[in-house]
Amino acid sequence: MATNGKKDHWSAAKYSSAASFVPKLTSTVLSYLDVQRQDRVLDIGCGDGQLTTQIAQAASSGQVLGLDASQSFIATAQEKHTSGNCTYKLQDCTKLAECSEAIDGSWDKVFSNAALHWILRSPETRLDVFRDAYKALTPGGKLIFEMGGKGNVAEIQAGFTAALIHAGLSVDEARAANPWFFPSVDWMTQTLSDVGFEVEKCEYEYRPTKLNPDTDEKTGGLEGWLRLMGAQFLDAVEESKRESVLREVCDVLETVVTREEDGSKWIGYVRLRAVARRK
Ligand SMILES: C[S@@+](CC[C@H](N)C(=O)[O-])C[C@H]1O[C@@H](n2cnc3c(N)ncnc32)[C@H](O)[C@@H]1O
């Protein structure tokens, strides 16, 4: 169980098979982060720490703290990606206020990659996440992040929703199983401004992304991606129905995501990136 009360589906091995591109396709957001040697950086939803440790190497005289709700990811990060200036803590980031070392106003930068669409899922705690990120920063400090934006992996959301309805869920139940919140640039700009940030940048990028090759262990390719990232959709039905739901989504998406010229599979990632300054 992860500290956010959800089943902990994450593991560094599965992440590497199904989505090793996530911490790698980060050159733009890292250029916005623009790490300085003395920076103190808080990484929200740091996962297994691959990217966090890269940031810590650049912030060689600073400090980096990675927070994540997955026990499995934090254990891997602590085992494989620590250094003198980089530490990790198990933390549900919808409740950042409970983490005194995070919200002490001492951080030059609050960073997040590919995690806020999970963390912002619940409307009840959305604003708290931004208010707490604001509190975490020094005056003039910046929140810099990349996450899924409106329309992200739309084919997958539609495929799962339909398959869950076919498996007996109501439309509302199927929608509620969606683990993500993908906001528009307008929503994000307004929300950051309402919290008090000065929004320096808020942008979309449509970035079709090539999936990793299929593996025998069913942890790569489309199926591996769906099993890992879509685990909460699958949890919405009883165990005996999960494989048939997964099979339906794979069948429906097969021709949608496959390129005829080489059989490679691509899904429609839409990224939302923002840079917002604490006044
Ligand atoms: C796709 S991974 C991204 C990890 C990492 N930032 C990277 O770029 O590789 C999404 C991460 O969000 C984390 N996450 C989801 N909900 C969370 C929550 N409520 N609090 C903290 N972390 C959360 C997951 O545990 C997972 O590590």
The ligand as an SDF file (V2000), in Angstrom:
LIG
                    3D

 27 29  0  0  0  0  0  0  0  0999 V2000
    5.2880    8.4190  -13.7490 C   0  0  0  0  0  0  0  0  0  0  0  0
    6.0030    8.4840  -12.1470 S   0  0  0  0  0  0  0  0  0  0  0  0
    7.1810    9.8310  -12.3330 C   0  0  0  0  0  0  0  0  0  0  0  0
    8.3680    9.6720  -11.4290 C   0  0  0  0  0  0  0  0  0  0  0  0
    9.5200   10.6470  -11.6480 C   0  0  0  0  0  0  0  0  0  0  0  0
    9.1750   12.0100  -11.3400 N   0  0  0  0  0  0  0  0  0  0  0  0
   10.0990   10.5270  -13.0400 C   0  0  0  0  0  0  0  0  0  0  0  0
   10.1220   11.5290  -13.7660 O   0  0  0  0  0  0  0  0  0  0  0  0
   10.5510    9.4360  -13.4090 O   0  0  0  0  0  0  0  0  0  0  0  0
    4.7030    9.1980  -11.1700 C   0  0  0  0  0  0  0  0  0  0  0  0
    5.0250    9.2710   -9.7000 C   0  0  0  0  0  0  0  0  0  0  0  0
    4.0210    9.9860   -8.9880 O   0  0  0  0  0  0  0  0  0  0  0  0
    3.9530    9.4030   -7.6930 C   0  0  0  0  0  0  0  0  0  0  0  0
    2.7090    9.7830   -7.0220 N   0  0  0  0  0  0  0  0  0  0  0  0
    1.4390    9.5380   -7.4010 C   0  0  0  0  0  0  0  0  0  0  0  0
    0.5720   10.0190   -6.4850 N   0  0  0  0  0  0  0  0  0  0  0  0
    1.3200   10.5880   -5.4970 C   0  0  0  0  0  0  0  0  0  0  0  0
    1.0170   11.2610   -4.2830 C   0  0  0  0  0  0  0  0  0  0  0  0
   -0.2460   11.4510   -3.8760 N   0  0  0  0  0  0  0  0  0  0  0  0
    2.0330   11.7280   -3.5380 N   0  0  0  0  0  0  0  0  0  0  0  0
    3.3320   11.5370   -3.9210 C   0  0  0  0  0  0  0  0  0  0  0  0
    3.6780   10.9030   -5.0530 N   0  0  0  0  0  0  0  0  0  0  0  0
    2.6870   10.4340   -5.8380 C   0  0  0  0  0  0  0  0  0  0  0  0
    4.0320    7.9210   -7.9790 C   0  0  0  0  0  0  0  0  0  0  0  0
    4.3090    7.1690   -6.8120 O   0  0  0  0  0  0  0  0  0  0  0  0
    5.1290    7.8930   -9.0300 C   0  0  0  0  0  0  0  0  0  0  0  0
    6.3870    7.7900   -8.4460 O   0  0  0  0  0  0  0  0  0  0  0  0
  1  2  1  0
  2  3  1  0
  2 10  1  0
  3  4  1  0
  4  5  1  0
  5  6  1  0
  5  7  1  0
  7  8  2  0
  7  9  1  0
 10 11  1  0
 11 12  1  0
 11 26  1  0
 12 13  1  0
 13 14  1  0
 13 24  1  0
 14 15  1  0
 14 23  1  0
 15 16  2  0
 16 17  1  0
 17 18  1  0
 17 23  2  0
 18 19  1  0
 18 20  2  0
 20 21  1  0
 21 22  2  0
 22 23  1  0
 24 25  1  0
 24 26  1  0
 26 27  1  0
M  CHG  2   2   1   9  -1
M  END
$$$$
